[in-house]
Amino acid sequence: MSHGKTSFVCLPCRASYKQAHPGVDGHRERACPRCGEALIHVGSAFAAPKRRDAGAWRVLSVLLHAGVRFHKSCCGGPGYRPRTPAEVRARLRRARRTGEPIGRALVR
């Protein structure tokens, strides 16, 4: 059974690429075709924001650095993910106030 393609992003270039699933060709490091930086595997349920939407890419950067990815689950998509910087700030405030891990607070 062959695996489908999944999404990888380059944060400095604000670019998204569909490539073979990491399980197909091992866990080799993938490089951005534009800048040569390492691509980040974000999952098959990822929808890239427009390149000019700087706020959405900042939100995506926070999510990825917190370990949040966009993998499909058995019941549908990846679940809730914040889309605006204001939503991220509110969730980070809640995480600091409650002591909840940042990754969990962002997807709650």
Number of C-alpha atoms within 10 A of each C-alpha: 3 8 10 11 15 19 22 25 23 21 18 13 13 18 18 22 17 14 14 15 19 15 10 11 8 8 9 8 11 15 15 19 13 10 10 10 15 15 20 19 24 20 20 20 17 19 11 16 16 12 12 9 10 12 14 18 22 17 19 26 17 17 21 18 10 15 12 20 21 21 18 14 10 7 7 9 13 18 13 10 17 18 16 14 16 12 13 21 14 13 20 18 13 16 17 12 9 10 10 13 13 20 19 13 19 23 16 11
